[in-house]
Amino acid sequence: RADGSYGLGSQDPVGGIFARWATLQDRLAALGIERLANAHQVHGAVVERHTGGWRGWLRLRGVDGHVTNTPGTALAVTIADCTPVFVAHPAGAVAALHAGWRGTAARILDVGLDALAVLGYPADECIVHLGPSICGPCYEVGPEVLSAVYGVPVAEKGQLDVRSVLRDQAWRRGVTNISTSLACTRCHNDRFFSHRAGDAGRSLGVIALQSS
């Protein structure tokens, strides 16, 4: 949060937002990373694969996940309560996924793991990290949300721990190396933007595949 918002739909002056993205690109370039991909997110389960042949900042629309095995590429998702899911394979592949309750219900993590598997990186060899997002005690949702996420009828509202659901989904795919941030965007609103806290700003989650 101290770095300012990266969300193009936030209330910050557009010049400041683009300056932050430019600074990020400069920092990545110093690490030998010449490509940065992100998207206008729609809480879906579309995952895009990024290959080489381009340089700079690529911004897509209607995409909530990114996969690459091309060195020199960074993948980014914006967050403000949803979970940034980072996946890596030791042989040289990474993914960044934006998982709110809708994306989790739509199994975006499975889609991302499938995309890596198609490239030759099996799920059970991957590492998954679940970044800062809203915690279960802070996230009360309606029965329709719980029904969509758990796939069973729910009659009353309740608390939803999205990262717990994502951990279970990863585990069912054979992933055993799973870590979870202790940070909650709502509890630690001084450090992170939170939609539930009324923030229009967006934090950024980035994973990069460096050149060898």
N, C-alpha and C positions, 0 to 999 in steps of 0.2 A: 504493500500500500504506500509505503514511503516513496517509492519510485514514481507514483502517479498511475493514472489509468491508461491501459492499452486498448480499451474498448472504443471502437469507432462510433458507437452509438451513445457514448456517455456525454456528460454535460461539459467536459473540459474543452477548452479551445482546441480546435482541430490542429493548429500549428504545433501545440505542445504534444499532442498525441503522436503525430507523425515524427516529431523530433525524438521521442522515446523509441519508436520503431527504428529510426535511423541509427540511434546510439546502439541499440541491440545488434543491428547488422554489423556495425563497426567492431563491436566486441567479438562477435562470431567470426568475422573476417580475420581478426588477430589470431584465432585458433585454426585458421585454414578452412573455415566453413563459408562457402560462397552462395549457398541457397538457403532460403527460409520460407517455409510453407505454412499457411494457416487458412482459415476460412470464416465466412459468415455462418455461424452455427445455428441449427434449427431443431436441436434436441432429437435428432434422428439416429440412424445407425449406418449411414453411408460412410465408408472408409475409402480414401483415395490413396493409390500407390504413386509415389514420386520417384522418377528416375532422373538421370542426368540430362545434359544437353541444354541447360538453361542456367542463368545466374540471376541473383537479386531476390526480391520479395514477391512471392506468388500468393495471391489471395483468391480463394475459390468461394463459391456460394453453395449453400445446401449440403455442406459436408461437416461431419462431426468427428472424423478420425483420419489419421494419416499414417502411412507405413512407408519405410524406405530401407533399402540395403545399398544405397549409393553413398559412398563416403563424401563428406563435405556438405551434407544436407542437415538442416535443423527443422524440426517440426514443432508447432506451437498451438496451444489451445487456450482460449480465454475462459476465465472462471470467476464466479461470484457466489458460490455455494455448491455448485455441481463439482463432481470429482474429476480431477485430471488424472488419467490413468496412463502410466508410462510402462512400456514393455520393451525389453531388450533381449537379444539373443547373443551369446558369447561369440558366435561366428561372424557377427557383423550385420545386425539388422535392428531397427528400432521402430516403435510406434507410439503415437500420442493420441489419446482418445478423450473426448469430452462426454462424461457420463452423469447426467442428471437422472431423475427417476424415469423419465420417458426413454432415454437412451439405454438405461439399465434394463428396463422392461423389454426393450427391443433387442437386447442381447448384443450391444455394440462391442463388448469385450470378446464375445465369441466371433463376431465378424472380423475384428482385428486379428485375433489369433488364427483364424482361418486364412486370412490374407498372408500372414507370415508363413503358415504351413505350406501354402501353394508355392512360395518362394524357396522352400526347403528348410524351414526353421520350425521344427515341431513344438507344439505348445508345452509339452512336458520338459523341454529344455530351456524355456524362456524364464526370464525374471520379470516380476510384476511389482510396481510400486504404486500405491494409491496416495495421491498427494492431499494437500489441505482442502477440506470441504466441510460442509455443515455436518455436525454430529447428530446422532440419533435423538438425544434428549432435547436438542434445539429444533428438531424438524418434525413438527406435527402435521400430518396430512390426512386427507379425507379417505373414506373407505374405497372409493373408486381408484385411488392411487395405489393403495395397498393391494387391492385385487389385481391391478395390472402388473405390479412388480412381482407378487408371489404366485400369481396364476390360480388363485382360489378365491371364492367369494368371501368378502369381508363386510360386516354390517356396520361397524363403527369406525370413527377416526382413531388414529393412533400415531405412535412415533415410528419413524423410518430411518434406519441406519443404512444408507446407500452403500457405504464402503464395506459393511458386513456382507451385504448381498453380493457385491462384486468379488469379495474374497471367496465366497462359496462358489460363485460361478467359475473363478479361476481354478479353484481346487478341483472342481468336477472335470475340468479339462486336463488335469494331471500336473498343473503348475504347483510346485512345492516351495519355490523361492518367492515368497510374497511378503512385502513389507507395507506398513501403513503409517502415514504421518500421524502424529499425536495432535496436530493443530486442527482447530475448528474455526471456520471462517466467521461464524457468529459469536462464539465464545471469545475469540481473539480478534474482535473487530478493529482493534487498534493496529493490527498488523495486516489484515486482509480485508478486501471489499466483500460485503455480504448483501445479497439481494433482499434477504429476510430482514436485514437491519435498515433497509431503505436506501442502500447505496446504488448509484447509477454506474459507478466505476467498475472496471474489470481488471483483475490480476492476470498474469500470464504464466503458463506452464510450458517449459521448453525442454526438449530432449534433442541431442545432436549426435550424429555419427561422424566422428572425425576421420580424416584420411590417415592411413597407416604410415 
